């Protein structure tokens, strides 16, 4: 997978939603309903634009302050909201985000609330609607920074679920959706008894934490250096 820092083989290498070319509009105005390869966002742009990463905070409407990474070319030809997976955070995918920025795209990659460098409410969110609201407010940040009204969504692993949900929730703000090893049909899953515990906690103990069943770095990559990074990553959810 040349555009990502890590592979996610338990989800498969790629996922195509709909027939190739289905629901496709003119170039630059692609409908939610077709999933594109990440490389297509860079297609036709071979001149690299030097663009440094910016560390920033996003202040959500409920008062939560989230850490994010941002790449902002001087004259962006488009803008990408890049959503990481359930265990990871924005540092994992800096390389692919930088390549998008070097092709002329503004890239905003937030650490999901409770993930990465966000220490408040670790692993917790009040509701799925709050996640969708966070996506909409990240779009607002991109709008202020770029002046654009529609945005490319990129979702890795579990982030693919959120990307698809956001594409259905606010389709008028989404230019395209790209899924990288999306966690739609995971092979690695919780045992049935653990699922029952999760269901009960959702009703009576919403802040109870459960282990993520993805502790083997080999599930993410065959690269020994990257496996060591994942194994020792203090910012990852466990």
Long-range contacts (C-beta under 8 A, 24 or more apart in sequence): 1-180, 1-181, 2-39, 3-38, 3-39, 3-96, 3-99, 3-180, 4-38, 4-93, 4-95, 4-96, 4-156, 4-180, 4-181, 5-92, 5-93, 5-94, 5-95, 5-96, 5-221, 5-226, 6-88, 6-92, 6-93, 6-220, 6-221, 6-226, 6-230, 7-181, 7-220, 7-221, 7-222, 8-85, 8-156, 8-157, 8-180, 8-181, 8-183, 8-219, 8-220, 9-181, 9-219, 10-186, 10-187, 10-188, 10-214, 10-219, 11-157, 11-181, 11-182, 11-183, 11-184, 11-185, 11-186, 11-187, 12-181, 13-181, 14-179, 14-180, 14-181, 15-160, 15-179, 15-181, 15-182, 15-184, 17-164, 17-177, 17-179, 28-78, 28-175, 29-175, 30-175, 30-176, 32-167, 32-168, 32-171, 32-174, 32-176, 32-177, 34-176, 34-177, 35-177, 35-178, 35-179, 36-176, 36-177, 36-178, 37-178, 38-96, 38-100, 38-154, 38-178, 38-180, 40-178, 41-78, 41-80, 41-100, 41-103, 41-105, 41-152, 41-154, 41-176, 41-178, 42-99, 42-100, 42-103, 42-105, 45-77, 45-103, 45-104, 48-102, 48-103, 49-73, 49-74, 49-101, 49-102, 49-103, 49-104, 50-102, 51-98, 51-101, 51-102, 53-94, 53-97, 53-98, 58-110, 58-137, 58-138, 58-141, 60-113, 60-133, 60-134, 60-137, 61-133, 61-137, 62-126, 62-130, 62-133, 64-113, 64-120, 64-121, 65-120, 66-110, 66-111, 66-112, 66-113, 66-118, 66-134, 67-110, 67-111, 67-116, 67-117, 67-118, 68-108, 68-109, 68-110, 68-111, 68-138, 69-94, 69-97, 69-108, 69-109, 69-110, 70-106, 70-107, 70-108, 70-109, 70-145, 71-97, 71-98, 71-100, 71-101, 71-106, 71-107, 72-101, 72-106, 72-145, 72-146, 73-101, 73-104, 73-105, 73-106, 75-104, 76-104, 76-105, 76-106, 76-146, 76-148, 77-104, 77-105, 78-104, 78-105, 78-106, 78-148, 78-151, 78-152, 78-175, 79-105, 79-106, 79-107, 79-108, 79-142, 79-145, 79-146, 79-148, 79-151, 79-152, 80-105, 80-106, 80-107, 80-108, 80-151, 80-152, 80-153, 80-154, 81-108, 81-109, 81-135, 81-138, 81-139, 81-142, 81-151, 81-152, 81-153, 81-154, 82-107, 82-108, 82-109, 82-154, 82-156, 83-110, 83-112, 83-135, 83-153, 83-154, 83-155, 83-156, 83-159, 83-160, 83-162, 83-163, 84-109, 84-111, 84-112, 84-115, 84-116, 84-156, 84-157, 84-159, 85-156, 85-157, 85-158, 85-159, 85-183, 86-157, 86-158, 86-159, 86-183, 86-212, 86-214, 86-237, 87-158, 87-212, 87-214, 87-236, 87-237, 87-238, 88-115, 88-116, 88-156, 88-157, 88-236, 89-115, 89-116, 89-117, 89-235, 89-236, 90-116, 91-116, 91-235, 93-156, 100-154, 105-152, 106-142, 106-145, 106-146, 106-148, 108-138, 108-141, 108-142, 108-145, 110-134, 110-138, 112-159, 114-237, 115-235, 115-237, 116-235, 117-235, 122-209, 122-237, 123-209, 123-237, 124-206, 124-207, 128-165, 131-162, 131-165, 132-162, 132-165, 132-166, 132-169, 132-170, 135-162, 135-166, 135-169, 135-170, 136-166, 136-169, 136-170, 136-173, 139-170, 139-173, 149-173, 150-174, 150-175, 151-175, 152-176, 152-177, 152-178, 153-177, 153-178, 154-178, 154-180, 155-179, 155-180, 155-182, 156-180, 156-181, 156-182, 157-181, 157-182, 157-183, 158-183, 160-184, 188-213, 188-214, 188-219, 189-213, 211-238, 212-237, 212-238
